[in-house]
Amino acid sequence: MKKVLLAVSLLLITSLPVYAQDAGLRPSPSPRVKPSAALQVRTAQITDQTKEVVMERINAQMNKVNEKMTAMWQRLIDRKLQTRINELATAGKDVAAAQTALNEASDALTAAEDAVVAQADKEYVIEFTDENGLRVGATTAKTTLRTDLKAVQDLIKEARIQLHEALLAVKEVAGEE
C-alpha cells in the first residue's frame, strides 16, 4: 500500500505544471522615499535598467537609514532633569553642583541636537562618471553615510554620559542612592 501511495504521489508531483516566478527587480525602491532631482539626473545617465533600479534602491536605503537614525537620536535627547533640580531647590537643598553638571550636559545636548538636525538635512546621492563606476560611487556614499552617522553617534554618546553625571549629582543632592 505504501509503495502505491508513493508511486501515485511521485506521479502527481512530476505531472503538475511548474510556474516560474519573475526574478526581476521591483521598479520602485520605496513608496515613502522619492528620488531627489540629483538622483534623477544621475539615473538618466544609466542605460542598463537593472543597474538603474539597484542604484535607486541603494540610494533610498541610505536615505531611509539616515531618517531612522536621526529620528531615534532625537527621541534619545531628553531634557527633563531641570524640573527635578527645580523641585529640589524649592525643597531647600543646595543644587549648585547639580546645576553646574546639568549646564555642562546641556551644552553637550545642544551640540548633539544641532548635529542630529544637520544630519537629518543631509541627502546621500551616489556619484559616478559612467556605469562602470557605480559600485565605487555606491561604496563611497555608504562609507560617507556611515562616517557621518558615527560622528553624530559619538556626540550623542558624550552628551548622554554628561547627562548621566548630572543625574548622579542630582541624586547626591536628593540623598538617593
WORA-V602347 format. One record per residue. N is the residue number from 1. RES is the residue in one letter. D_CENTER is the distance of its C-alpha to the mean C-alpha in Angstrom with 1 decimal. Layout:
{{N | RES | D_CENTER} {N | RES | D_CENTER}}
This chain:
{{1 | M | 59.4} {2 | K | 56.1} {3 | K | 57.0} {4 | V | 57.6} {5 | L | 54.3} {6 | L | 52.4} {7 | A | 54.3} {8 | V | 53.6} {9 | S | 49.9} {10 | L | 49.7} {11 | L | 51.7} {12 | L | 49.4} {13 | I | 46.2} {14 | T | 47.7} {15 | S | 49.2} {16 | L | 46.2} {17 | P | 44.5} {18 | V | 41.1} {19 | Y | 38.5} {20 | A | 36.0} {21 | Q | 32.5} {22 | D | 31.1} {23 | A | 28.6} {24 | G | 27.4} {25 | L | 23.9} {26 | R | 22.6} {27 | P | 23.2} {28 | S | 20.3} {29 | P | 16.8} {30 | S | 15.4} {31 | P | 17.6} {32 | R | 15.0} {33 | V | 13.9} {34 | K | 17.1} {35 | P | 17.7} {36 | S | 18.6} {37 | A | 22.1} {38 | A | 21.4} {39 | L | 19.9} {40 | Q | 22.9} {41 | V | 25.3} {42 | R | 23.9} {43 | T | 24.0} {44 | A | 27.6} {45 | Q | 28.6} {46 | I | 27.7} {47 | T | 30.7} {48 | D | 29.3} {49 | Q | 27.7} {50 | T | 25.8} {51 | K | 24.2} {52 | E | 23.4} {53 | V | 21.6} {54 | V | 19.7} {55 | M | 18.7} {56 | E | 17.6} {57 | R | 15.5} {58 | I | 13.8} {59 | N | 13.3} {60 | A | 11.9} {61 | Q | 9.4} {62 | M | 8.2} {63 | N | 8.2} {64 | K | 6.6} {65 | V | 3.4} {66 | N | 4.3} {67 | E | 5.6} {68 | K | 3.8} {69 | M | 2.9} {70 | T | 6.3} {71 | A | 7.8} {72 | M | 7.6} {73 | W | 9.1} {74 | Q | 11.5} {75 | R | 12.7} {76 | L | 13.3} {77 | I | 15.5} {78 | D | 18.8} {79 | R | 22.2} {80 | K | 24.7} {81 | L | 26.8} {82 | Q | 29.1} {83 | T | 30.7} {84 | R | 31.7} {85 | I | 33.2} {86 | N | 35.1} {87 | E | 36.5} {88 | L | 37.7} {89 | A | 39.3} {90 | T | 41.2} {91 | A | 42.3} {92 | G | 44.0} {93 | K | 41.8} {94 | D | 41.3} {95 | V | 37.6} {96 | A | 37.8} {97 | A | 36.0} {98 | A | 33.2} {99 | Q | 33.0} {100 | T | 32.8} {101 | A | 30.0} {102 | L | 28.1} {103 | N | 28.7} {104 | E | 27.3} {105 | A | 24.2} {106 | S | 24.0} {107 | D | 24.1} {108 | A | 21.2} {109 | L | 19.2} {110 | T | 20.2} {111 | A | 19.0} {112 | A | 15.6} {113 | E | 15.5} {114 | D | 16.7} {115 | A | 14.1} {116 | V | 11.2} {117 | V | 13.3} {118 | A | 14.0} {119 | Q | 10.5} {120 | A | 9.8} {121 | D | 13.1} {122 | K | 12.4} {123 | E | 12.6} {124 | Y | 12.7} {125 | V | 15.9} {126 | I | 17.6} {127 | E | 20.9} {128 | F | 23.9} {129 | T | 27.7} {130 | D | 28.8} {131 | E | 27.6} {132 | N | 28.2} {133 | G | 25.7} {134 | L | 22.7} {135 | R | 21.6} {136 | V | 21.9} {137 | G | 20.1} {138 | A | 17.1} {139 | T | 17.1} {140 | T | 17.4} {141 | A | 14.6} {142 | K | 12.2} {143 | T | 13.8} {144 | T | 13.5} {145 | L | 9.7} {146 | R | 9.7} {147 | T | 12.5} {148 | D | 11.1} {149 | L | 8.0} {150 | K | 10.8} {151 | A | 13.1} {152 | V | 11.3} {153 | Q | 10.7} {154 | D | 14.4} {155 | L | 15.5} {156 | I | 14.0} {157 | K | 15.6} {158 | E | 18.8} {159 | A | 18.9} {160 | R | 18.5} {161 | I | 21.3} {162 | Q | 23.5} {163 | L | 22.9} {164 | H | 24.0} {165 | E | 27.0} {166 | A | 27.8} {167 | L | 27.7} {168 | L | 30.1} {169 | A | 32.3} {170 | V | 32.4} {171 | K | 33.3} {172 | E | 36.0} {173 | V | 37.5} {174 | A | 37.4} {175 | G | 39.0} {176 | E | 36.4} {177 | E | 35.5}}
